[in-house]
């Protein structure tokens, strides 16, 4: 019996010829990623279990990124980044994307620059899941583990990527290994092409709505077919990113020429490891679920309060008045996401408070130089009345301290290009978050109510 793509990758990484769903296997990890929320805990467990003077298993296989609770005056959050910096210096880790350039310094909020102007050094990169591929840390055929549930984003690159807790991460830090149960695989066969005005976000919201927000619990979600192959890398990242929103262990696309071109360009630009060995699923692989979806039939989709499985069509929700719109995060803060947003708002004005947070510092630079009809994308969005910050990061996607940019500190209704909408996710527990594509967020910001972006798509 053949193996699925996830099974193939786990078999190779465990040194076995075959593994099958339900088996527990020791897996060799290629990359461990941690950030400022879970990094200090992971480091603490590593030192407790392996000794205060212990060295990590492989300096070049650990990537550390502050991105979650930063650009805040909260002293404890800033201390977390200090702990990362101390550990990186002690271990001599090369892949640390610090918020400041002084390895012995401490970040301080500069009130003269405020929330919108750059408050970071040259090393800083942005949101971990968008930065990993950007900096050349994602490669087909590899095993990538992160202390964050949305680590599954990297499955877009034909690798096994999943999130773990601090204890597992501390163990990996010392040994390079993890014990994993091989997940069953659900196959999502995608065919057809998206209509104008639709995005990868609409695809994954539709799929989660179909199976429920727990419909893929501890399963691999494998996205295949001509529709999957036609999707650009950014859309694949959005789709893989939200596998966890259906309870998935990982989401994965088979690597193809688009993947290879993307990865080769970024490993070369950053001097990271260039070689990799992609895997392909067997034709006779066994799936626990196998369903076809025609992308051409999808319409702009929204996940309503209080979970990502509450699927409705944007055109059916015009009665919902909004207080706020938000575009950003690993899921909705990529260059292509802001391009779609700009197409909708160009020459128009938003009616509600709207916040924009690019996922990475490189995306900030791209938006400030890329033009659309003679204007930069950044200027188009700012002219529409959006509060755009240069301080790339997770920001209000997961709430954070009260001074977090875009955080909802009172009950509100917000339409957001982020990935999760459980109560309290973006701040106040009585606020409501509606998840949608950047195009739908843009159209809704213009009208002040949930709006189908095809009304504005040009």
C-alpha positions, 0 to 999 in steps of 0.5 A, spaced: 500 500 500 502 506 498 504 512 502 501 519 502 505 525 501 505 526 509 507 519 510 513 519 505 516 525 509 515 522 516 518 515 513 524 519 510 525 523 516 525 517 521 529 513 517 524 507 515 522 505 508 514 506 510 510 509 515 502 509 516 497 513 519 497 511 527 504 509 528 508 513 533 515 514 530 521 518 532 523 523 527 529 527 525 527 535 525 530 540 519 528 546 522 526 548 529 523 555 530 521 559 536 519 566 538 518 571 543 512 568 546 514 561 547 521 561 546 523 563 553 519 557 556 522 553 551 529 555 553 527 554 560 525 547 559 532 546 555 536 548 560 532 544 566 533 538 562 539 538 558 543 542 563 545 550 564 551 549 560 548 545 554 549 546 547 543 546 542 543 540 537 545 544 531 546 552 531 544 552 524 537 549 524 534 553 530 531 560 527 529 565 533 524 571 531 521 576 536 514 578 532 508 577 537 508 581 543 513 587 540 512 594 539 509 595 546 511 598 552 509 592 556 516 591 560 514 583 561 513 582 553 520 586 552 523 582 557 521 576 553 525 578 547 531 580 552 531 572 554 532 570 546 537 575 545 541 572 551 540 565 549 542 567 542 549 570 544 550 564 549 549 559 543 552 563 537 546 562 533 546 565 526 539 565 525 536 571 530 532 576 527 532 581 532 528 587 533 534 591 535 541 591 532 545 592 538 546 584 541 547 587 548 541 592 547 534 593 550 528 595 545 525 601 547 518 605 544 520 611 541 514 616 542 516 621 537 516 616 532 509 613 534 505 607 532 506 608 525 513 609 524 519 604 523 521 602 530 526 596 529 533 595 526 536 592 520 536 585 523 528 585 524 524 581 519 517 580 521 512 575 522 515 568 523 511 564 518 512 569 513 519 570 514 521 563 514 520 562 507 522 569 505 529 568 509 530 561 505 528 556 511 523 552 508 525 547 503 521 541 500 522 534 503 524 537 510 521 537 517 519 544 520 517 544 527 515 551 530 512 553 537 506 556 534 500 553 531 500 556 524 507 553 523 503 549 518 504 555 513 510 552 511 506 546 508 505 550 502 513 548 500 512 541 500 514 539 507 511 537 513 510 543 518 507 543 524 506 546 531 508 544 538 508 546 545 515 548 549 516 541 552 517 538 545 521 544 542 525 544 548 527 536 547 528 538 539 533 543 541 537 538 545 536 532 541 534 534 534 528 529 534 521 529 536 516 523 537 510 524 532 504 520 531 503 519 523 496 523 522 491 520 517 491 524 511 485 528 508 485 529 500 482 536 498 482 535 490 482 542 487 480 543 480 478 550 476 480 557 477 478 562 482 473 568 479 476 575 479 476 578 486 477 571 490 483 569 493 486 563 497 483 565 503 476 564 500 478 557 498 480 555 505 474 558 509 470 554 504 473 548 506 473 549 513 466 551 513 465 544 509 468 540 514 468 544 521 473 547 525 474 540 528 473 536 522 481 535 521 483 534 528 490 530 528 489 529 520 494 532 514 490 536 509 493 534 503 491 539 497 492 537 490 489 537 483 490 542 477 486 547 481 492 547 487 497 547 482 495 553 479 495 557 485 501 562 487 505 561 493 502 566 497 495 563 496 498 556 498 501 559 504 494 562 506 491 555 505 496 551 509 496 556 514 489 555 516 489 547 516 490 548 524 483 552 524 480 545 522 484 542 527 489 539 522 496 536 524 499 539 518 497 542 511 501 540 505 502 542 497 506 537 493 512 541 491 512 543 483 516 548 479 513 554 482 515 552 489 522 550 487 523 557 483 521 561 490 525 556 494 531 557 490 531 564 489 530 565 497 536 560 499 541 563 494 539 571 497 540 569 504 545 564 504 541 558 507 542 551 505 540 550 498 540 542 497 533 539 498 529 533 496 522 533 494 517 527 495 511 525 491 505 521 494 504 514 491 498 513 486 495 508 491 496 512 497 490 511 502 486 517 504 481 517 510 477 523 506 477 524 499 473 530 496 473 534 489 472 542 490 471 546 484 474 553 485 470 556 479 464 555 483 467 559 490 464 566 492 467 571 497 466 567 503 466 569 511 467 566 517 463 569 522 463 569 530 465 565 534 469 560 530 473 559 523 468 554 521 462 559 521 461 559 513 457 564 510 457 568 503 459 575 504 453 577 499 449 574 505 451 578 510 450 586 508 446 587 514 452 586 519 454 593 521 462 593 522 466 598 527 473 596 524 477 593 519 484 589 519 489 587 514 495 583 516 498 577 519 501 571 516 495 569 513 493 576 510 499 581 511 503 579 504 504 583 499 499 580 494 494 581 500 495 588 500 495 589 492 488 586 492 486 590 498 489 596 494 485 594 488 479 595 491 480 601 495 484 605 490 481 612 489 475 611 495 475 612 502 474 607 508 468 608 512 470 605 519 477 605 522 481 600 518 488 598 520 494 595 516 500 591 518 504 588 513 507 581 515 514 583 514 519 589 513 521 587 506 513 587 505 513 594 508 519 596 503 515 593 497 509 596 498 512 603 499 516 602 492 511 598 488 506 602 484 499 601 481 496 606 476 502 611 478 501 611 485 505 606 490 501 601 493 502 604 500 500 611 498 494 608 495 492 605 502 494 611 506 490 615 501 484 611 502 484 613 510 487 606 512 492 607 518 498 603 516 504 601 520 511 600 518 512 596 524 511 589 521 509 584 526 503 579 529 500 586 532 492 585 534 491 578 530 492 575 537 490 581 542 496 582 546 498 588 551 493 593 551 497 598 547 498 593 541 496 596 534 489 595 532 487 591 538 480 591 540 479 594 547 472 594 547 466 590 544 466 591 537 465 588 530 471 587 526 472 584 519 479 581 519 484 578 514 487 574 520 486 567 521 482 566 528 476 568 531 475 565 537 472 570 543 477 574 545 482 573 540 483 580 537 482 583 544 476 584 548 472 578 549 465 581 547 468 583 541 466 579 534 471 578 529 469 576 522 474 572 518 475 574 510 480 575 504 483 582 504 479 584 498 473 582 502 476 586 508 477 592 503 470 592 500 467 592 507 471 597 510 469 602 504 461 600 506 462 599 513 458 593 513 460 586 510 460 587 503 462 582 497 468 585 493 466 583 486 462 590 487 468 594 487 473 589 483 476 592 477 
